[in-house]
């Protein structure tokens, strides 16, 4: 009796029985879920990356295989780590072009320290300390002296590339600790090399770990909160007690340190230190592209480390797929550029949908 009395006002106010009102909600739910996924910061590039992967998998029988996944990792993992550091600076409305120089210079410092009789692990630490010093310099010139970060880091980039060429005499060097050793069981790499880049999945593990830590730092710590606040409105952040200069310098340090670490990993993986400024410049542009494709705004105030990783994966899948297809080198950059523009246009559209939906 009471159940009937409770149900009838609800049914009357809704214009029908309760079970009839629940049916439309069930029908709309999948569409609502899809819309929510697409309007997340990473949603659009996830969809694009999945679609690209499906296309290459259907058109290339060898694409979706374990061996090709191993070939894909060098296209993806280093850029994910570089982009993770770049995201923090770009959220601040700054940029660090010197990551290409740190990427080139750190392995050379590692080589020089090891040549002085220092063990491998301390060499890594010392090389990274050098990169941290570069980050402090970039941050001081930008945040304290007020020089535009583009100009500051462009100058640092050229300086580091020049120093690398001078110290190495523009000669390719063998990376210490990456040599293949031979014993009774056959050839194998050292434990240092296996952990620091030469292992099949070592760069992937480093990339996933760094991205996870950086994403948590961005979304769950005061450092991340202050980073976003500085990028959104520096004056308001300063008035709220945020140490703007300290935040900027810290993010420059993190960016340059990660760049140096990636440089060491790549040198160990390839077993060589190649003083090639052209390759370093290409690496830094790909890292910045991964961050932007992943949803980080160049104007600052918004970004996501996970999105940058997915942006790096998108670039890796694209380059790997085009390479397997045997695309002429003359057309490779053309296709890559068009794909980046399309991805960015879709991201732009999704951003407008987010703002109209009140999602930020």
N, C-alpha and C positions, 0 to 999 in steps of 0.2 A: 504493500500500500504506500509506504513512505518512498519506495523507489519510484513508483509511478508519479507521485507528487513532485519529487525532485527532478524528474526527467522532463515533465511536460513544459515547465517554463523555459527550460533551455531549448527544447525542440521548437517551442512557439517563437522564441526570440530569433532563432536561426532560420525559421521558415521550413522546418522539416525534422525528421528523426535524426538522432545523433549519428547513427551509422551511415546515413547519407552524406552528412557533412564531413566525415573523415575521409571519404573516397577521393575527393579532389586533392586533398593534401598529399595523399600517397602518390597520386599521379604526377604532381608537380615536383615532389622531392628530388627525383633524379636530375631534372633540369636545374633546380636550385643548387644542387651539389656541384654540377658541372660549371655553373656560372661562378660559384664561389671559388672553385679551383682556378678557373681562367683569370679571375680578377685578383688573385694573390700576386705578390711582387714577382715570384718565380714561375707562376703558372703558365704564362705565354711561352717563355723560352723552353719550359719542360715539354710542352706540346710540340713545339717546333723541332726540338731535339729528337723526341720520340718518332715524329713523322719522318725526319731525315734518316734515322736509324732503320725504320721499317722500309723506306725506299731503297736504301743500299742493300739491306738484307734480301729483298726480293729480286733486285737486279744483279747482285753479285753473290754467287754461291759461297765464296770464301769469306765474306764479310763477317757474318755472325758465327765465328768460330773462336775457339780458345787461343789458337796461334795468332789470329788477327787482333784479338783483344790485347794480347801482350805487345803487339806492334803499335796499338793505339795509345798505350800508356805514355810514351814519351811525347806524344802530341797533346796530351791532356794534363797530366799530373803537375809538371813544372809550372804551367800557366795558372793552374788553380791556386798553387801556393803563392805565386807572385801577385795574383789578383786579390788574394785574401788581404795582403798588406795594403795594396793600393786602395781597396774599398774604404778603409778607415780614413785615409787622407782625402779621398774624393768626397766622402760625406762631409768633411770639413770645408769643402769648396776649394781644396788644393789638389795638386798633382805632383808626382815624383817621377821625373824622366830619368833620374840617375840610377834607377834600378837596373838598367842595362849596363851601366858602368860597374856597379857592385857585383852584378852577375859575372862580369868579365874579370874583375879585379880580385875577388875573394879566392878563387882557386890558385891564382898566382901567389898571393900572400901565403896560402897554405903550403905551396911548393917551397917558397923561400924559408918559411919557419922550419919546415921539415929538413931542408938543406942545412939548417943550423944545428941539427941534432935533436930537435924536439919531437917527442912521440906524436902519433897520428891524432889521437883525440884532443890533446892540448892544442895541436895545430888548428883543428877545427874551431876551437873556442877562441883562440887568438885572432884568427881570420874574421870571425864574427864580431869580435870586439872592435876590430878596425872598421867594419861596416857600421857598427853602432856609432862610432865616432863620426863617420860620414853623415849619418842621420842626424846627429846632434848639430853638426855644422849646418846642414840644410835647414833644420828647424830654427836654429838661432838666427840665421840670415833672413829667413822668411818671417818668423814670428816676432823677433826683437828688432831687427834692423828694418823690417818692412819691405823687403824686396819681393817682388812677385815670385811665387814658387815655380812657375814655368821657367822664368829666366834663371833663377837660382839653380834648379836641378838640371837645366840644360847645360849650364856652365860646368856643373859637377860631372855630368855625363861625359862631356868632351875631355875634361881633365883626367878622369879615371881611364878612359879609353886611351888617351895619350900616354899616361903612366904605364899602362899595361904593355903597350907597344915598346916603350923605352926599356922597361925592366926586362922584358922577355926577348928583346932584340927582334921582335916580330917573328919569332920562331915557335913552332909547335913543341910543347914539352910533354913528357910522360908524367901522368898524375901519380904521385906516391900513394901506395896502399891499394891501388886498383889492379895490380898485376895478377895474372893467372899463375898459380903455382902448380907444380907437378909432383905427385907422390906415387906410391905403389897402386893406389886405387884410380889413378888418372888425374886429369886436370880439374882444378877447382879454384874458386876465388876465395880470398881471405874473408874472415868474419867481418872485418871492418868494411871491406868493399861490399859485402852482401847486405850490410845494414845501411850503408850510406850511398845507395844508388845503383850498384851493380847487380843486386838481387832482382829477380824478375818483377816482384811486386813491391819492392822496398819504397820506391817513389810513390806508389799508390797509397801505401800505409801512412807515409809521412804526410801526403796531401790530405787524406781523410782526417788524420789526427789534428793537423794544423787548422783545417777548415772548421772542425768541430769546436776546437778551443776558441778560435776567433769569433765564431758565431755566438757562442755562449757569452764571451766577453762583450760583444756588441749588444746583446739583448738582455743580459742578466746581471751586469755589473755597473758600478758607478762610472767606470772608465767609458763604457759604451754609451751610457746615458749622457755623460758630458760631451762625448764626441758628437752625438746627434744634436745636442743643444748648441754647441759651438757652430756646427754647420747650418743650423736653422736660423740663428740670430746671435751673432757674437756679442753685441752690445747687451742684449737681454741676458745672455749667459753670464757675462762678466758681472752685471748688476746682481745676479742671483748667487754670486760667490764662486762661480766656476773659474779656475785658473786657465784662461784661454791659451796663453803662451805655453804653459806646461803640457796641455793636451796636444797642441800642435807638434811640439818637439817630440813628445812620446810617440806619436803616430809616425813621424818621419823616421824615428829610430827603428820602430817595428818594421816599417816598409823596407828600409835598406838592409836590415838584418835578415829578413826572409829572402831578399834578393840574393844576398851573399850565400846563404845556405843552399838555395836552389842552384846557384852556380857551382858549388862544391859537389852537390849530388850529381849534376850533369857531367862534370869533369870526371868523377869516379865512374859513372856509367859508361862513358865513352873512352875511358882510360887515357885521356889526353886533355891538355890545356891548350886551347886554340885561341890566340889573340886576334879575334876577328870582330872589329867594331860593327860591321854590317850585320852579322848574325845577332849581336847583342841588341842592336836597334830594332831588329825584327821581333826579338823576344819581348822587349818592353812594349811595343805597339800591340802585340797579341795579348799581353796581360791586361793592358788598359782596355782593349776591345772586349775581352772576356768580362771585365767588371761592368762595363757599360751595357753590354748585351744582357747581362744578368740582372739589370734593373737599378744599378747605381747611377744617380743623377750627377752629371758634371757640374751642375750649379750648386750641389751640396745639399745637405739636410736629409737625405734618404739613401739607403743602400742595404744590401744584404750579402753576406759572405757566401751563403749557400747558393744564391743566385749567380754569383761570380764563378763558383765552381761549375755550375750547370752551363754557364756561358763558355767556360773553358772546354767542357765536354762537347758542346755544340761545335766549337772550332776544331776540336780534335777529330770528331766524327766526320766533319766536312772534309778536312784535309786528308784524312786516311782514306775515305771513300773515293775522293777524286784521284788520289795516287793509285789506288787499286784499279780504277777505271782506265788508267793510263792517259789522263788528260794532259795535253800538251802544256809544257811549262809556261808557254806564252799566254795561255788562257787561265792558268791556275789562280793568279792574283785577281783576274777579272771576275771569275766565278765566286771567289772568296769575298770580294768587295760587294758584289750584288747580294750575296746571301746575308752579309752583315747588315746592309741597308734594309733588306726586307724584314729581318728580325727586329731591327730597331723601330721600323714603322709599326709593326705589330705591337711592340712594347709601348709605343707612344699611344696607340689606340686604346690598349688595355689600361694605361694610366688615366686616360680621360674617363673611361668607364668607372674606374675606381673612384675618381673625384666626384663624378655625378652620383655614385652610389653612397657617398659619404664614408668610404673606406680609407681615405687618405692617399 
